[in-house]
Amino acid sequence: MTWVAQWTDRPDLFDERERVALEYADAVTLSQLDVDDVLFARVQALFDDDAIVELTELIAWENASSKFNRALRIGSQHLWSR
């Protein structure tokens, strides 16, 4: 398991801003989660509007790329391992 996958179990690895960004990424990515008003307020407290747009775009891009690659049977190219 990568260190990013451990973000909820290892709060010592990330500062508050990084933890909120990771929580936001999970909420955008995982179908059973949502970006509720409380989480979005926490994001707004730590990031300006431009950074929120950029962060959201990067999360959406990675999600789209993942689905695109999976549908076309494009492998991970061994950039990470489980």
C-alpha positions in Angstrom: 0.0 0.0 0.0 1.3 3.4 -0.8 1.7 6.2 1.7 -1.1 8.2 0.1 -3.5 5.3 0.6 -2.7 5.4 4.3 -3.6 9.1 4.8 -6.6 8.4 7.1 -4.5 6.0 9.2 -1.4 8.0 9.3 -2.3 11.7 10.0 1.4 12.3 10.9 2.3 12.0 7.3 0.3 15.0 6.1 -0.3 18.5 7.3 -3.9 19.8 7.6 -4.0 21.3 4.1 -2.9 18.0 2.6 -5.4 16.0 4.7 -8.3 18.3 3.6 -7.2 18.0 -0.1 -7.1 14.2 0.2 -10.5 14.1 1.9 -11.9 16.3 -0.8 -10.4 14.0 -3.5 -12.0 11.0 -1.9 -15.4 12.8 -1.7 -15.2 13.8 -5.4 -14.0 10.3 -6.4 -15.9 7.8 -4.4 -19.5 7.3 -5.3 -20.7 6.7 -1.7 -19.3 10.0 -0.6 -20.2 13.6 -1.4 -18.6 17.0 -1.0 -21.0 18.3 1.7 -21.1 21.9 2.9 -19.0 21.2 5.9 -16.1 19.7 3.8 -16.4 22.4 1.2 -16.1 25.1 3.9 -13.0 23.4 5.2 -11.6 23.4 1.6 -12.4 27.1 1.2 -10.7 27.9 4.5 -7.4 26.5 3.3 -7.5 27.2 -0.5 -8.3 30.3 -2.6 -10.9 30.0 -5.4 -8.2 29.5 -8.1 -6.6 26.7 -6.1 -10.0 25.0 -5.5 -10.8 25.1 -9.2 -7.3 23.6 -10.0 -7.6 20.9 -7.3 -11.0 19.9 -8.5 -9.9 19.9 -12.2 -6.9 17.6 -11.3 -9.1 15.2 -9.4 -11.6 15.1 -12.2 -8.8 14.6 -14.8 -7.3 11.7 -12.8 -10.8 10.1 -12.5 -11.5 10.5 -16.2 -8.1 9.2 -17.1 -8.6 6.1 -14.9 -11.9 5.3 -16.4 -10.7 5.9 -20.0 -7.6 3.8 -19.5 -9.5 0.9 -17.9 -12.1 0.9 -20.7 -9.3 0.7 -23.4 -7.4 -1.9 -21.4 -4.4 0.4 -20.9 -2.4 -0.8 -18.0 -0.8 1.3 -15.2 2.6 1.3 -17.0 4.0 0.3 -13.6 4.2 3.9 -12.3 3.0 2.5 -8.9 2.5 -0.8 -7.2 0.0 -2.2 -4.7 
